[in-house]
Amino acid sequence: MAVVKNVSRTEATSPHSPRPRKEAPVNPTPDPDAPETGDPAVPNSRAAGPLSAHPSRADALTVGPVSTGSLSAGPETVPRQMRADRTPDGHPAPGLFEDPVDAPDPSAAAEAAAVENLLRCWVREKNLSAPTGRTLRIPLNASGIALLVPVLYWSVTGWHRFGKPVIEGGSIGAPRADAVTVAALLGREAGQSDSTELVGRVADSVNRTAVFITERRRSPEPSSEADPFLTAEQSLLLGHPLHPTPKSREGLSDAEFSLYSPELHGSFALHWMAVDRSVLAQDSAWTEGGRTLPAARLTARLSGGVQHPDNTALLPLHPWQARDLAHRPAVASLLDAGLLHDLGRHGDRWYPTSSVRTVHRPGGEAMLKLSLRVRITNSRRENLRKELHRGVEVHRVLRSGLGGEWQAAHPGFDIIRDPAWLAVNTPEGEPLPGFDVVLRHNPFGVNDDAVCVAGLTAVHPRPGAAAMRSRLADIVTALAARTGRSTGAVATEWFLRYLDHVVRPVLWLDGTAGIALEAHQQNTIVILGPGGWPVGGRYRDNQGYYFRESHRTALEKRLPGIGAVSDTFVADDVTDERFAYYLAINNVFGLIGAFGSQQLADERLLIAAFRQFLARATALGSPLPAQLLDTPVLRTKANLLTRLHGLDELVGPVDTQSVYVRLSNPLHPTGA
């Protein structure tokens, strides 16, 4: 990996450069969330204390009620924990095989992870059944061959573990199929005569993952300046387990890759533009002391005092984006006309979060969701103007009284607000893409244990450990050791508390207001109390809101004109499909799969617990619980097919941005 030398502090800093960490108090409830109509303030994430432990016994786990709300029920008994050495289908449990991602060679570990991702995608997107033995045969008729895949662990929720496949009928001792070979074969089988683009991105993802593993094995400790929130954001070394190219970053040089990657503890100063107010676009519902703070005033404060010409506003850019914008003719015209002023890089370092383009400063008042035209997973990550409007709109509708109702029912959960934004228009008043930036409120103090679920479940090198391991595994095993209970009992209680503190509030918002959240694991923050038990949560992402068409009238009464410019109202059937995927399949099934594949719990036990939770949650009014309980086949996003079809998930109507396919529902008796 290339090393950047002699870079000034204002431009960039080596991701491994130590710096004394400044302690800051836990953030109080911030003014951007201050209600305008008497809503109770959102409590600090530390306000909620741990819940009392539930009893357990060797033959069954009896789970008492985990909520004092209206859905509390009596004890519920879930099935006996399965044998630790076998999965439900008889395959060896994880931990009893040599994990391919722990290979001593980082390149081999990255290859193994990439092959597993591709195979998991194929199994899900083709809805393949579990094999009867320990080998999965995948016929590839378009190539006239079949892959024989060692099954290390079969997951009822799709979090399978596989060894590297071989081609059926190949000579003894022939090399196993690598990631680019598997990608090419699957692409051809999917009907794509030319899968060159997929193969190239798979190779790019493998190479970058190998760098992440190498560097993290060398320095497994968290960044010296990271708070728990940032530490989790920097933990996703392998990325989405059901994406074919989770770490592909098209367009970054080696030097840029080092500086801009959260996995490498990257950090950098922002690039600043001064925008003439005649072409400045902005909106703000960010309040301080009961008064609205204009977005331009907030960015001036965040800049640390960057000097700029009169009648201009400061707008921050990602350094890579600033370089890219300089080559666009429309931007050059504004620079030549004196309507834009390039001020260069200034100020303290910011840290990229797991999305790469959103940046954070521990203890700071705001995060910045920057535009970044790098293709990450399926999309180029430039903010769209409608998304900026959407973030402010959601903040305003919550302040209309809805937020107070939500907090009364679920005081530990909230949305991380996006209450302000800045952008640039052309002299004719049309949006000029590439400059749009969201000012996101930071509700977390440096001591708040707030972690995204994807980071919590992600395996990565740990100090003093030979194998990769997730923080979730650390928490569950530590709680089990401290309490003398089995890991399965602790994992099940942890899971039930998660459902109560994170999933139930999301269902309440859909049932009460008709607002469904795109609450996949990377968008969902779980707040952990003493010992690591879930005590609350947050949702983030101004892209991921669905206003149900059936609730249009009620939402318009709360906020007149809602949806007019944000393009957020979606047909109920599309909302149902997307909500089921993001909250149930990606988030909850993904969590169940992490528990199972990391040998922390029996997935069937957790599926049973989830089924019982959903039966009670039907009272919340969201159609999702009944849909999950009654539908034998769900629809799931197909990341491999989406990538093969060249779709950008940020472009076009919401119902055609991605490929969705049928998936047997493990909650339904026919799919279990």
Buried (B, 14 or more C-beta within 10 A) or exposed (E): EEEBEEBEEBBBBBBBBEEEBEEEEBBEBBBBBBBBEEBEBBBBBBBBEBBEBBEBEEEBBEBBBBBEEEBEBEEBEBBEBBEEEEBBBEBBBBBEBEBBBBBEEBBBBBBBBBBBBBBBBBBBBBEBEBBEEBBBEBEBEBBEBBBBBBBBBBBBBBBBBBBBBBBBEEEEEEEBBBBBBBBBBBBBBBEBEEBEBBBBBBBBBBBBBBBBBBBBBEBBEBBEBBBBBBBBBBBBBBBBBBBBBBBBBBBBEEBBBBBBBBBBBBBBBBBBBBBBEEBBBBBBBBBBEEEBBBBBBBBBEBBEEBEBEEEBBBBBBBBBBBEBBEEBEBBEBBBEEEBBBBBEBBBBBBBBBBBBBBBBBBBBBBBBBBBBBBBBBBBBBBBBBBBBBBBBBBBBBBBBBBBBBBBEBBBBBBBBBBBBBBBBBEEEEEBBBBBBBBBBBBBBBBBBBBBBBBBBBBBBBBEEEEEBBBBBBBBBBEBBEEBEBBBBBBBBBBBBBBBBBBBBBBBBBBBBBBBBBBBBBBBBBBBBBEBBBBBBBBBBBBBBBBBBBEBBEEBBEBBEEBBEEBBBBBBBEBBBBBBBBBBBBBBBBBBBBBBBBBBBBBBBBBBBBBBBBBBBBBEBBBBBBEBBBEBEEBBBBBBBBBBBBEBEBBEEEBBEBBBBBBBBBBBBEEBB
